[in-house]
Amino acid sequence: MGVLILAGGSSRRMGKDKLSLPLFGKTILEQTVAIYRRVFAEVEVITKDRIGESFALEGMGGTLRGAARLLPDHWQGVVIALGDMPFVGINSLQALSRAIAMKPEEVWCLSYRGRRGHPVYLPRKYFSYLKRLTGDTGLRDLLPELSPKYIDTEDYGVLFDIDKSDDYLPFQRLVVVKGAGDIATGIIWRLHQAGFKVVATELSKPTAIRRMVAFAQAIYTGEHTVEGITARRSNLFEVPNLLVNDFIPVIPDEEGIVVKELKPWAVVDARLAKKNLGTKKEEAEIVIGVGPGFTAPEEVHAVIETKRGHYLGRAIYQGSALPNTGIPGEIGGHTVKRVVYSPGRGKVCWYFDFGQEVKAGEVIGTVGEKQIVAAVSGVIRGLIHPEVWVEEGMKIGDIDPRGIKEYAFTISEKALAIAGGVLEVLLKLGNTSLK
C-alpha cells in the first residue's frame, strides 16, 4: 500500500502554478509530501510530466486515469491525496492508516464533522474503476457506488485546499512572534482577531508571570485558552494543521530555528528582554522590536513603545523605545510593591492561586525555606510556574491592588495598546510588501 499525491492540475483558479508557491519554508507541494511521508512508507507524486499532457488537460478524471497506469504492482491499496492540501493533520493520517490496517478491503475516507474530505483509500480490487474516469469526473462522483466508510475528525485540514489566491494569502503573511508571555499574547491575540496566522516561540520552561493570559502556559499544559483563542504546544511539522484549525502553535525554540525554517512574512520580537537578543531585519519582510533594546530602521523596521504613559503602544520608525527605568508601572497607586520578587534561590511553592485575594503581610508561598510575603493587598494576577528555577531578586509574581478578579484572566490594556502598534506596522508596511 502506498500514497499517490496528485500534482498534475492546471491551477486555473489560481492563475499560476500554485503547487510551487512558498508555504512555511517549503513549496505547497513539498509541504504536502512531507506530511504524508511522516505516516506512510511509500509516497509517489503524480505530476503532469509523469502522466502526460493529454491526461492532465482533461481535469481530475484524466489525472486519475493517468495515475492508475502508474500504480506499482505490489501495492494492495492506494491512498489518493491532493497536492494542494498541505494542511491535513498527522493524527488524521495516522487514524486512516490504522483503519486500513484493520480492514484493508474497505474504502476509507477522512471527513470533517460529517463532510467528506481527503485523502481517500481504495483497495486493489477498485483500481480498475480509476481507469474509466474521464474529463473532470473525480473521486467525488465515483465514491457513492463504492460505499466508503468514513473516519470523522475535528480536522478542517481534510477539507481545506488552496484553490484561489484568497485561500493562500492568510498563510502567505505568516507572523512569528518571539515570546508568548502576557504582552506577546496580547499581540498574538489581536493579530489573530485581525485575520493573521501567527506562530509563537518560547523557552522550554517559560518564565511568564501572568500565566493565565499567556500562551506560554501551553508549553506546560499542552493547550491553553486566552479569551476564546487556544494555543497548543507544537513542533514544526504540526504548524500547518494547527493554523488551518484556528489554533496558535507555540513551539519551544531556544535554538532559534523556527524563523529560519518557516521563513515568515513578519517577525515580532516580544520577549521584552530589554535588549536585542539577535533579531535582525533580514529575518523577514517586516521585523518589529517590542520595547527597549531595538533601533529602527537599523536593526528592525519598527519599534513599539512599551512604557506606560502618553507614548504607550506607539510605532517608532526612526529611533528606539524609552529606556527601561527598572520601576514597574503604577497600578492602583502601587509600583514596586505590587510586584513579587524571589527572596532566595530554588523552586517556588505557592499557597495561593490566580484570582484569589491576599492581604498585605500574608505569606503567599516559599522559595526553599524562605517565605514570600505580600507587600500589598489585592488579587493574585501573576505566579511564576513552580517548575522554573528562580534566583534571588527575580520577578516571580504580581498582585493587582485594584482587587478585581477578572483582571487576572483577561488581557491587559497595556498588552492591547502594544498590540495595536504592532498591527499598525504590519498594515502600514504590508501594503507594499504583499504587492
Disulfide bonds with the S-S distance in Angstrom:
none
